[in-house]
Amino acid sequence: QVQLVESGGGLVQPGGSLRLSCAASGFTFSMFAMSWYRQALGKERELVASISSGGGGTTYADSMKGRFTISRDNAKNTLYLQMNSLKPEDTAVYYCKAVRRSTNYWGQGTQVTVSS
């Protein structure tokens, strides 16, 4: 049974930090590229960052560059997203996604709210 379980979301003040985790099971995590997406209320889901299966390649959406860092630990089957200098516009549900060729899996999401 494939599972992607996000955690680490919550309420944080502007300028604060959060670290999201995505625990994977039921598939060979190290063979899949991984991504973080987010979806704000009333908006389309957007790509935040991606990382290659081995972790050597990363890409970021322009608005996240320099503030967010995606990483993975293949020994722990876990994906991370370190988010710094958070802004109110970062408020969204954050999802992790696993992709390999035509196969993709999604997590259920974790809410991040940036507010004073």
C-alpha positions as CSV (number, residue, x, y, z in Angstrom):
1,Q,0.0,0.0,0.0
2,V,1.5,3.3,-1.2
3,Q,1.5,6.0,1.4
4,L,2.9,9.6,1.5
5,V,2.3,11.2,4.8
6,E,3.1,14.9,5.2
7,S,3.7,16.5,8.6
8,G,5.2,19.6,10.2
9,G,2.6,22.1,9.1
10,G,1.1,24.6,11.4
11,L,0.7,28.3,12.3
12,V,3.8,30.4,12.1
13,Q,4.4,34.2,12.3
14,P,5.7,36.1,9.3
15,G,9.4,35.7,9.1
16,G,9.3,32.4,10.8
17,S,10.4,28.9,9.7
18,L,8.9,25.5,9.4
19,R,10.2,22.1,8.3
20,L,7.8,19.9,6.5
21,S,8.4,16.1,6.2
22,C,6.9,13.5,3.9
23,A,7.3,9.9,4.9
24,A,7.0,7.4,2.1
25,S,6.1,3.7,2.2
26,G,4.9,1.0,-0.1
27,F,7.2,1.8,-3.0
28,T,10.9,2.2,-3.7
29,F,11.4,5.7,-2.6
30,S,15.0,6.1,-3.9
31,M,13.8,5.4,-7.5
32,F,11.3,8.3,-7.5
33,A,11.9,12.0,-8.1
34,M,10.0,14.0,-5.4
35,S,8.3,17.3,-5.4
36,W,6.5,19.7,-3.1
37,Y,3.4,21.4,-4.3
38,R,1.1,23.8,-2.6
39,Q,-2.4,25.0,-3.1
40,A,-3.8,28.2,-1.5
41,L,-7.5,28.6,-1.0
42,G,-9.2,29.4,-4.3
43,K,-6.0,29.0,-6.3
44,E,-4.5,26.3,-8.5
45,R,-2.0,23.9,-7.1
46,E,1.5,25.1,-7.9
47,L,5.0,23.5,-7.9
48,V,7.2,24.6,-5.0
49,A,10.4,22.5,-5.5
50,S,11.6,19.2,-6.9
51,I,14.5,16.9,-6.2
52,S,15.9,14.1,-8.2
53,S,15.8,10.5,-7.1
54,G,19.4,10.5,-5.8
55,G,19.1,14.0,-4.4
56,G,21.7,15.6,-6.6
57,G,19.4,17.8,-8.5
58,T,17.0,20.4,-7.2
59,T,14.7,23.0,-8.8
60,Y,12.6,25.7,-7.2
61,A,9.8,28.0,-8.2
62,D,11.2,31.6,-8.5
63,S,9.3,32.9,-5.5
64,M,10.8,30.2,-3.2
65,K,14.4,30.5,-4.3
66,G,16.6,31.4,-1.4
67,R,13.9,30.8,1.2
68,F,13.0,27.2,0.8
69,T,15.3,24.1,0.6
70,I,14.1,20.7,-0.5
71,S,16.1,17.6,0.6
72,R,15.6,13.9,1.0
73,D,17.0,11.0,3.0
74,N,16.7,7.9,1.0
75,A,17.8,5.7,3.9
76,K,14.8,7.0,5.9
77,N,12.3,7.2,2.9
78,T,11.6,10.8,3.8
79,L,11.4,14.0,1.9
80,Y,11.8,17.4,3.5
81,L,11.1,21.1,2.9
82,Q,12.8,23.7,5.0
83,M,10.9,26.9,4.8
84,N,12.5,30.1,6.1
85,S,11.4,33.8,6.0
86,L,7.8,32.8,5.6
87,K,5.3,35.2,4.3
88,P,1.5,35.4,4.5
89,E,1.3,34.5,0.9
90,D,3.0,31.2,1.6
91,T,-0.2,30.1,3.4
92,A,-1.5,27.0,1.7
93,V,-1.9,23.2,1.9
94,Y,1.5,21.6,1.0
95,Y,1.6,18.3,-0.8
96,C,4.4,15.9,-1.6
97,K,4.4,14.0,-4.9
98,A,6.4,11.0,-6.0
99,V,7.1,10.6,-9.8
100,R,8.7,7.9,-11.9
101,R,7.9,7.7,-15.5
102,S,4.1,7.5,-15.8
103,T,3.6,6.7,-12.1
104,N,2.9,9.3,-9.6
105,Y,1.7,9.3,-6.0
106,W,0.3,12.2,-3.9
107,G,0.2,12.8,-0.2
108,Q,-2.9,14.1,1.6
109,G,-1.3,17.5,2.4
110,T,-0.4,19.5,5.5
111,Q,-1.7,23.0,6.2
112,V,0.8,25.9,6.6
113,T,-0.6,29.2,7.8
114,V,1.5,32.3,8.1
115,S,-0.1,34.9,10.1
116,S,0.5,37.3,13.0
